[in-house]
Amino acid sequence: MIKVLFFASLRERLDEESLEMEAEGLADLGVVLMRLRERGGIWSEVFAADQTVMMALNQEMTGADAAVKDGDEVAFFPPVTGG
């Protein structure tokens, strides 16, 4: 299992703080994104290919090609803006 966390506006839009996913078949974060998108509805909107989402794997910023293994913690959050 991997633990998936959602932060800031993603958490609000999904109405979900976290979930667990079976690690088997999740080669990398790109596959995790695809599986989340496949949930349909708001999930497919939030994780659509044209949406910018930042990712962390075990509290390290990374990209969609980062390998995922059992016991990992994955976090998704919107891009940080300042002003």
PyMOL commands that place a pseudoatom at each C-alpha (Angstrom):
pseudoatom trace, name=CA, resn=MET, resi=1, chain=A, elem=C, hetatm=0, pos=[0.000, 0.000, 0.000]
pseudoatom trace, name=CA, resn=ILE, resi=2, chain=A, elem=C, hetatm=0, pos=[1.011, 3.591, -0.565]
pseudoatom trace, name=CA, resn=LYS, resi=3, chain=A, elem=C, hetatm=0, pos=[-0.443, 6.545, 1.303]
pseudoatom trace, name=CA, resn=VAL, resi=4, chain=A, elem=C, hetatm=0, pos=[-1.597, 9.433, -0.881]
pseudoatom trace, name=CA, resn=LEU, resi=5, chain=A, elem=C, hetatm=0, pos=[-2.038, 12.881, 0.682]
pseudoatom trace, name=CA, resn=PHE, resi=6, chain=A, elem=C, hetatm=0, pos=[-3.796, 15.933, -0.772]
pseudoatom trace, name=CA, resn=PHE, resi=7, chain=A, elem=C, hetatm=0, pos=[-3.060, 19.501, 0.323]
pseudoatom trace, name=CA, resn=ALA, resi=8, chain=A, elem=C, hetatm=0, pos=[-4.500, 23.018, 0.082]
pseudoatom trace, name=CA, resn=SER, resi=9, chain=A, elem=C, hetatm=0, pos=[-7.045, 23.588, -2.708]
pseudoatom trace, name=CA, resn=LEU, resi=10, chain=A, elem=C, hetatm=0, pos=[-6.707, 19.987, -3.938]
pseudoatom trace, name=CA, resn=ARG, resi=11, chain=A, elem=C, hetatm=0, pos=[-7.901, 18.742, -0.556]
pseudoatom trace, name=CA, resn=GLU, resi=12, chain=A, elem=C, hetatm=0, pos=[-10.814, 21.169, -0.657]
pseudoatom trace, name=CA, resn=ARG, resi=13, chain=A, elem=C, hetatm=0, pos=[-11.860, 20.332, -4.216]
pseudoatom trace, name=CA, resn=LEU, resi=14, chain=A, elem=C, hetatm=0, pos=[-11.618, 16.574, -3.688]
pseudoatom trace, name=CA, resn=ASP, resi=15, chain=A, elem=C, hetatm=0, pos=[-13.091, 16.715, -0.189]
pseudoatom trace, name=CA, resn=GLU, resi=16, chain=A, elem=C, hetatm=0, pos=[-10.435, 14.160, 0.683]
pseudoatom trace, name=CA, resn=GLU, resi=17, chain=A, elem=C, hetatm=0, pos=[-7.391, 14.457, 2.949]
pseudoatom trace, name=CA, resn=SER, resi=18, chain=A, elem=C, hetatm=0, pos=[-5.767, 11.132, 2.114]
pseudoatom trace, name=CA, resn=LEU, resi=19, chain=A, elem=C, hetatm=0, pos=[-6.324, 7.650, 0.761]
pseudoatom trace, name=CA, resn=GLU, resi=20, chain=A, elem=C, hetatm=0, pos=[-4.457, 4.404, 0.405]
pseudoatom trace, name=CA, resn=MET, resi=21, chain=A, elem=C, hetatm=0, pos=[-3.747, 2.649, -2.870]
pseudoatom trace, name=CA, resn=GLU, resi=22, chain=A, elem=C, hetatm=0, pos=[-2.484, -0.837, -3.594]
pseudoatom trace, name=CA, resn=ALA, resi=23, chain=A, elem=C, hetatm=0, pos=[1.171, -0.441, -4.673]
pseudoatom trace, name=CA, resn=GLU, resi=24, chain=A, elem=C, hetatm=0, pos=[1.103, -3.327, -7.120]
pseudoatom trace, name=CA, resn=GLY, resi=25, chain=A, elem=C, hetatm=0, pos=[0.959, -2.034, -10.684]
pseudoatom trace, name=CA, resn=LEU, resi=26, chain=A, elem=C, hetatm=0, pos=[1.994, 1.498, -9.725]
pseudoatom trace, name=CA, resn=ALA, resi=27, chain=A, elem=C, hetatm=0, pos=[5.327, 1.795, -11.512]
pseudoatom trace, name=CA, resn=ASP, resi=28, chain=A, elem=C, hetatm=0, pos=[5.690, 5.543, -10.967]
pseudoatom trace, name=CA, resn=LEU, resi=29, chain=A, elem=C, hetatm=0, pos=[3.840, 8.715, -9.987]
pseudoatom trace, name=CA, resn=GLY, resi=30, chain=A, elem=C, hetatm=0, pos=[2.549, 9.071, -13.542]
pseudoatom trace, name=CA, resn=VAL, resi=31, chain=A, elem=C, hetatm=0, pos=[0.590, 5.847, -13.063]
pseudoatom trace, name=CA, resn=VAL, resi=32, chain=A, elem=C, hetatm=0, pos=[-0.690, 7.089, -9.684]
pseudoatom trace, name=CA, resn=LEU, resi=33, chain=A, elem=C, hetatm=0, pos=[-1.949, 10.255, -11.420]
pseudoatom trace, name=CA, resn=MET, resi=34, chain=A, elem=C, hetatm=0, pos=[-3.621, 8.159, -14.110]
pseudoatom trace, name=CA, resn=ARG, resi=35, chain=A, elem=C, hetatm=0, pos=[-5.365, 5.984, -11.502]
pseudoatom trace, name=CA, resn=LEU, resi=36, chain=A, elem=C, hetatm=0, pos=[-6.609, 9.054, -9.639]
pseudoatom trace, name=CA, resn=ARG, resi=37, chain=A, elem=C, hetatm=0, pos=[-7.865, 10.549, -12.918]
pseudoatom trace, name=CA, resn=GLU, resi=38, chain=A, elem=C, hetatm=0, pos=[-9.699, 7.285, -13.674]
pseudoatom trace, name=CA, resn=ARG, resi=39, chain=A, elem=C, hetatm=0, pos=[-11.868, 7.783, -10.581]
pseudoatom trace, name=CA, resn=GLY, resi=40, chain=A, elem=C, hetatm=0, pos=[-13.881, 10.200, -12.744]
pseudoatom trace, name=CA, resn=GLY, resi=41, chain=A, elem=C, hetatm=0, pos=[-15.809, 13.329, -11.806]
pseudoatom trace, name=CA, resn=ILE, resi=42, chain=A, elem=C, hetatm=0, pos=[-13.849, 15.938, -9.902]
pseudoatom trace, name=CA, resn=TRP, resi=43, chain=A, elem=C, hetatm=0, pos=[-10.860, 13.555, -9.786]
pseudoatom trace, name=CA, resn=SER, resi=44, chain=A, elem=C, hetatm=0, pos=[-10.506, 13.632, -13.573]
pseudoatom trace, name=CA, resn=GLU, resi=45, chain=A, elem=C, hetatm=0, pos=[-10.731, 17.445, -13.502]
pseudoatom trace, name=CA, resn=VAL, resi=46, chain=A, elem=C, hetatm=0, pos=[-8.190, 17.970, -10.719]
pseudoatom trace, name=CA, resn=PHE, resi=47, chain=A, elem=C, hetatm=0, pos=[-5.667, 15.535, -12.208]
pseudoatom trace, name=CA, resn=ALA, resi=48, chain=A, elem=C, hetatm=0, pos=[-6.317, 16.282, -15.901]
pseudoatom trace, name=CA, resn=ALA, resi=49, chain=A, elem=C, hetatm=0, pos=[-3.227, 16.304, -18.100]
pseudoatom trace, name=CA, resn=ASP, resi=50, chain=A, elem=C, hetatm=0, pos=[-3.497, 20.076, -18.600]
pseudoatom trace, name=CA, resn=GLN, resi=51, chain=A, elem=C, hetatm=0, pos=[-3.555, 20.798, -14.841]
pseudoatom trace, name=CA, resn=THR, resi=52, chain=A, elem=C, hetatm=0, pos=[-0.340, 21.640, -12.994]
pseudoatom trace, name=CA, resn=VAL, resi=53, chain=A, elem=C, hetatm=0, pos=[0.029, 19.595, -9.835]
pseudoatom trace, name=CA, resn=MET, resi=54, chain=A, elem=C, hetatm=0, pos=[3.148, 19.434, -7.698]
pseudoatom trace, name=CA, resn=MET, resi=55, chain=A, elem=C, hetatm=0, pos=[4.229, 16.056, -6.325]
pseudoatom trace, name=CA, resn=ALA, resi=56, chain=A, elem=C, hetatm=0, pos=[6.356, 14.756, -3.499]
pseudoatom trace, name=CA, resn=LEU, resi=57, chain=A, elem=C, hetatm=0, pos=[7.494, 11.210, -2.832]
pseudoatom trace, name=CA, resn=ASN, resi=58, chain=A, elem=C, hetatm=0, pos=[8.467, 10.498, 0.771]
pseudoatom trace, name=CA, resn=GLN, resi=59, chain=A, elem=C, hetatm=0, pos=[8.603, 14.258, 1.409]
pseudoatom trace, name=CA, resn=GLU, resi=60, chain=A, elem=C, hetatm=0, pos=[10.953, 14.959, -1.532]
pseudoatom trace, name=CA, resn=MET, resi=61, chain=A, elem=C, hetatm=0, pos=[9.757, 17.022, -4.496]
pseudoatom trace, name=CA, resn=THR, resi=62, chain=A, elem=C, hetatm=0, pos=[9.803, 14.931, -7.656]
pseudoatom trace, name=CA, resn=GLY, resi=63, chain=A, elem=C, hetatm=0, pos=[8.299, 14.413, -11.084]
pseudoatom trace, name=CA, resn=ALA, resi=64, chain=A, elem=C, hetatm=0, pos=[5.865, 11.921, -12.575]
pseudoatom trace, name=CA, resn=ASP, resi=65, chain=A, elem=C, hetatm=0, pos=[8.671, 9.522, -13.505]
pseudoatom trace, name=CA, resn=ALA, resi=66, chain=A, elem=C, hetatm=0, pos=[9.624, 8.808, -9.854]
pseudoatom trace, name=CA, resn=ALA, resi=67, chain=A, elem=C, hetatm=0, pos=[9.324, 5.099, -9.060]
pseudoatom trace, name=CA, resn=VAL, resi=68, chain=A, elem=C, hetatm=0, pos=[6.762, 4.102, -6.426]
pseudoatom trace, name=CA, resn=LYS, resi=69, chain=A, elem=C, hetatm=0, pos=[7.054, 1.128, -4.080]
pseudoatom trace, name=CA, resn=ASP, resi=70, chain=A, elem=C, hetatm=0, pos=[5.080, -0.395, -1.243]
pseudoatom trace, name=CA, resn=GLY, resi=71, chain=A, elem=C, hetatm=0, pos=[5.143, 1.766, 1.902]
pseudoatom trace, name=CA, resn=ASP, resi=72, chain=A, elem=C, hetatm=0, pos=[5.784, 5.062, 0.089]
pseudoatom trace, name=CA, resn=GLU, resi=73, chain=A, elem=C, hetatm=0, pos=[4.026, 8.311, 0.928]
pseudoatom trace, name=CA, resn=VAL, resi=74, chain=A, elem=C, hetatm=0, pos=[2.892, 10.409, -2.030]
pseudoatom trace, name=CA, resn=ALA, resi=75, chain=A, elem=C, hetatm=0, pos=[1.675, 13.993, -1.720]
pseudoatom trace, name=CA, resn=PHE, resi=76, chain=A, elem=C, hetatm=0, pos=[-0.069, 16.204, -4.262]
pseudoatom trace, name=CA, resn=PHE, resi=77, chain=A, elem=C, hetatm=0, pos=[-0.588, 19.935, -3.964]
pseudoatom trace, name=CA, resn=PRO, resi=78, chain=A, elem=C, hetatm=0, pos=[-1.246, 22.931, -6.216]
pseudoatom trace, name=CA, resn=PRO, resi=79, chain=A, elem=C, hetatm=0, pos=[1.584, 25.127, -7.461]
pseudoatom trace, name=CA, resn=VAL, resi=80, chain=A, elem=C, hetatm=0, pos=[2.646, 27.740, -4.954]
pseudoatom trace, name=CA, resn=THR, resi=81, chain=A, elem=C, hetatm=0, pos=[2.047, 31.325, -6.006]
pseudoatom trace, name=CA, resn=GLY, resi=82, chain=A, elem=C, hetatm=0, pos=[3.282, 34.433, -4.352]
pseudoatom trace, name=CA, resn=GLY, resi=83, chain=A, elem=C, hetatm=0, pos=[2.772, 38.087, -4.613]
for i in range(1, 83): cmd.bond("trace and resi %d" % i, "trace and resi %d" % (i + 1))
show_as sticks, trace
zoom trace
